[in-house]
Amino acid sequence: MNIQITKPALQWFKDEFNLKGEGEYIRFFARYGGCGSIQSGFSLGISQESPSVVGTQVEEDGTIFFIEEKDLWYFKNQNLKVKYSRKNEEIEFVYED
């Protein structure tokens, strides 16, 4: 399982979370409720916090984007691509094999 962050999405994270680029973390996690497309009754959440037990991660411009090991079940072995929709002015999650 891999994480990919597009450049426009990275800029969105920098703006929304006031990221400076070194030693900062963004976590993607499974949360109960919402409108997720992979697991019924769950959706993907985002938080700015340090990791505990990393399942997978990627570093982009000094920021670590990660998923905890305990949340990997949500993705059903699919990769996560994080994009920014200019039309909707929001982050979009794409799940790929």
C-alpha positions in Angstrom: 0.0 0.0 0.0 1.4 3.4 -1.1 0.4 7.0 -0.6 0.8 9.5 -3.4 0.3 13.3 -2.8 -0.1 15.5 -5.9 1.6 18.9 -6.0 -1.7 20.8 -5.8 -2.7 18.7 -2.9 0.6 19.3 -1.1 0.0 23.0 -1.5 -3.5 22.7 0.0 -2.0 20.9 3.0 0.6 23.6 3.4 -2.1 26.3 3.3 -4.7 24.5 5.5 -2.4 23.1 8.1 0.2 25.9 8.0 3.0 23.5 7.3 6.5 24.8 7.3 8.0 21.6 5.8 10.3 19.9 8.3 9.4 17.4 10.9 5.7 17.7 10.5 3.1 14.9 10.1 -0.2 14.5 8.5 -2.2 11.3 9.3 -4.9 9.7 7.2 -7.2 7.5 9.3 -10.4 5.4 9.2 -13.3 7.1 11.0 -16.8 6.0 11.7 -19.4 7.7 9.6 -19.2 10.0 6.6 -19.3 9.2 3.0 -16.5 6.8 2.3 -16.3 4.9 -1.0 -14.3 1.9 0.1 -15.8 0.7 3.4 -19.5 1.1 4.2 -20.1 3.2 7.2 -16.6 4.6 7.4 -14.7 7.5 5.7 -11.2 8.8 5.6 -10.1 11.5 8.1 -7.1 13.8 8.2 -5.3 15.1 11.3 -2.0 16.7 12.1 -0.3 14.5 14.6 2.8 12.4 15.2 2.8 8.7 14.3 2.6 5.9 16.8 3.0 2.7 14.7 3.3 3.6 11.0 1.8 1.2 8.5 2.9 3.2 5.4 4.2 6.7 4.8 5.6 9.1 2.2 7.6 12.2 2.6 6.8 15.3 0.5 8.7 18.5 0.9 9.7 17.6 4.5 6.2 16.6 5.6 5.5 13.0 6.4 2.1 11.8 5.3 1.2 8.5 7.0 -1.3 5.8 7.8 -1.1 3.9 11.1 -0.9 0.2 10.9 -4.2 -0.1 12.7 -6.0 1.8 9.9 -4.6 -0.2 6.9 -7.7 -2.5 6.9 -9.7 0.5 5.6 -7.9 0.6 2.3 -8.4 -3.1 1.3 -4.8 -3.3 -0.1 -5.4 -0.4 -2.4 -3.1 2.6 -2.8 -4.2 6.1 -1.8 -3.7 9.0 -4.2 -4.5 12.4 -2.7 -5.5 15.1 -5.2 -6.8 18.6 -5.1 -9.9 19.5 -7.1 -9.7 23.0 -8.4 -13.4 22.9 -9.4 -14.6 21.9 -5.9 -11.7 23.6 -4.0 -11.1 20.5 -1.8 -9.1 17.4 -1.4 -10.1 14.2 -3.2 -9.1 10.7 -2.4 -8.6 8.2 -5.2 -8.1 4.5 -4.4 -6.0 2.5 -6.9 -4.9 -1.1 -7.3 
